[in-house]
């Protein structure tokens, strides 16, 4: 057994309900309209973002399975995440919409104990936190898709609350300044 990275320690519940809501909302909007539109995630189109989400959840599944064998080696360095994401999208094959749906369902089906340790590029984290990262991926990229179509996306207050705690861990304890919309703060922290 390996110990949880200090920055990731916390009571991270399994929020499969919120992951399903965000994944379904994203898929519904991504499927509608022109999927070849460029996004604010260059060089990606809406279809590429969906490929990214499918590949990301495939990685989550494989890392959880690998962790269950006792292999807690990070898959890559944290600073290599962008290149890993570009590689995964470049090498993706298949239908991104159905693949994203399948990979999310696979990940959810494997998760039961939120405190179960799993490897991540930043160290060993509780699987409940990894699920929060998944919610974050769908919510933020949903806003990217909406922006490509001249709109915006805002998740529920419950989702924003979960993401606020997730970003609190990711940023070493930062919180939105008083009076700041936490969703806008999260988007800014993510580089939007």
C-alpha positions in Angstrom: 0.0 0.0 0.0 1.2 3.5 -0.7 0.4 6.7 1.2 -1.8 9.5 -0.2 0.0 12.6 -1.4 -0.3 15.3 1.3 -2.0 17.8 -1.0 -4.7 15.2 -1.8 -5.6 14.2 1.7 -9.3 14.8 2.5 -12.7 13.4 2.7 -13.4 13.0 -1.0 -16.8 11.3 -1.5 -17.7 9.3 -4.5 -19.8 11.7 -6.5 -20.8 9.4 -9.4 -24.2 11.2 -9.5 -22.5 14.5 -10.3 -20.1 12.9 -12.7 -23.1 11.4 -14.6 -24.9 14.7 -14.6 -21.9 16.6 -16.0 -21.0 13.9 -18.5 -24.6 13.7 -19.8 -24.9 17.5 -20.1 -21.6 17.7 -21.9 -22.4 14.9 -24.3 -25.8 16.3 -25.1 -24.4 19.7 -26.0 -21.3 18.3 -27.8 -23.4 16.0 -29.9 -25.6 18.9 -31.1 -24.4 21.2 -33.9 -21.1 21.5 -35.6 -18.5 19.4 -33.8 -15.7 20.7 -36.1 -15.7 24.2 -34.6 -12.4 25.4 -33.1 -12.3 25.9 -29.4 -10.2 28.0 -27.0 -8.2 24.8 -26.4 -6.0 25.0 -29.5 -5.5 23.1 -31.7 -8.7 21.2 -30.7 -12.2 21.3 -32.1 -15.3 20.3 -30.2 -14.8 16.7 -31.5 -11.2 16.8 -30.3 -12.2 17.8 -26.8 -14.6 14.9 -26.7 -11.7 12.6 -27.8 -9.7 14.1 -25.0 -12.4 13.3 -22.5 -12.8 9.7 -23.7 -9.0 9.2 -23.6 -8.8 10.8 -20.1 -11.4 8.5 -18.7 -9.7 5.5 -20.3 -6.5 6.6 -18.6 -8.4 6.8 -15.2 -9.7 3.3 -15.7 -6.3 1.9 -16.5 -4.6 3.7 -13.7 -7.1 2.5 -11.1 -6.7 -1.1 -12.4 -2.9 -0.7 -12.3 -3.0 0.7 -8.8 -5.0 -2.3 -7.6 -2.1 -4.5 -8.6 0.2 -2.4 -6.4 1.9 -0.5 -9.2 1.8 3.2 -8.1 4.4 4.5 -10.6 3.1 7.8 -12.0 2.1 7.5 -15.7 4.1 10.6 -16.7 5.4 13.8 -15.0 2.9 16.5 -14.1 4.5 18.9 -16.5 4.0 16.4 -19.3 0.2 16.4 -19.0 -0.4 18.7 -22.0 1.8 16.6 -24.2 0.1 13.4 -23.0 -3.3 14.9 -23.8 -2.2 16.0 -27.3 -0.8 12.5 -27.9 -3.9 10.8 -26.7 -6.1 12.9 -29.0 -3.8 12.4 -31.9 -3.9 8.6 -31.5 -7.6 8.4 -30.7 -9.7 6.2 -33.0 -13.4 5.4 -32.9 -16.5 7.5 -32.1 -15.6 10.0 -29.4 -19.2 10.4 -28.1 -19.8 6.7 -27.6 -16.2 6.2 -26.3 -16.6 9.0 -23.7 -19.9 7.5 -22.5 -18.4 4.0 -22.2 -15.2 5.1 -20.4 -17.1 7.2 -17.9 -19.5 4.3 -17.2 -16.4 1.9 -16.8 -14.8 4.3 -14.3 -17.9 4.7 -12.3 -18.5 0.9 -12.2 -15.0 0.4 -10.7 -15.3 2.9 -7.9 -16.8 2.0 -4.6 -14.5 3.1 -1.8 -13.7 6.9 -2.1 -10.6 6.5 0.0 -9.1 3.8 -2.2 -5.6 5.0 -3.4 -4.9 5.3 -7.1 -2.0 6.7 -9.0 -2.2 10.0 -10.8 0.6 12.0 -12.5 0.8 14.1 -9.3 1.2 11.2 -6.9 -1.2 8.8 -5.1 -4.6 10.2 -4.5 -7.9 8.9 -3.2 -10.2 7.7 -6.0 -12.9 10.0 -4.8 -10.6 13.0 -5.7 -10.0 11.5 -9.1 -13.7 11.4 -9.6 -13.8 15.1 -8.7 -11.1 15.7 -11.3 -13.4 13.9 -13.8 -16.3 16.2 -12.9 -14.0 19.1 -13.4 -13.0 17.9 -16.8 -16.5 17.7 -18.0 -17.7 21.0 -16.5 -14.8 23.1 -17.8 -14.8 21.5 -21.2 -18.5 22.0 -21.4 -17.8 25.7 -21.1 -15.2 25.4 -23.8 -17.8 23.8 -26.1 -20.3 26.5 -25.2 -17.8 29.3 -25.9 -17.0 27.8 -29.3 -20.7 28.3 -30.1 -20.9 31.8 -28.7 -22.3 30.9 -25.3 -21.2 29.8 -21.8 -21.9 27.0 -19.5 -22.4 27.0 -15.7 -22.8 23.8 -13.7 -25.1 23.6 -10.7 -24.1 25.2 -7.4 -23.6 21.7 -6.0 -21.0 20.9 -8.7 -19.3 24.3 -8.3 -19.0 23.6 -4.6 -17.3 20.2 -5.3 -15.0 21.8 -7.8 -14.2 24.7 -5.4 -12.9 22.1 -3.0 -11.1 20.2 -5.7 -9.3 23.4 -6.8 -8.5 24.2 -3.2 -6.5 21.0 -3.1 -4.9 21.5 -6.5 -3.8 25.0 -5.7 -2.4 24.3 -2.3 -5.2 25.9 -0.3 -6.3 28.8 -2.5 -9.9 29.9 -2.4 -11.8 32.5 -4.4 -11.4 36.0 -3.0 -14.4 37.3 -1.2 -17.2 38.4 -3.5 -15.7 36.4 -6.5 -17.9 34.0 -8.4 -16.4 30.6 -7.6 -17.2 29.3 -11.1 -15.4 32.2 -12.7 -12.5 31.7 -10.4 -12.3 28.0 -11.3 -12.3 28.9 -15.0 -9.6 31.5 -14.5 -7.5 29.0 -12.5 -7.8 26.5 -15.4 -6.5 29.1 -17.8 -9.7 30.2 -19.4 
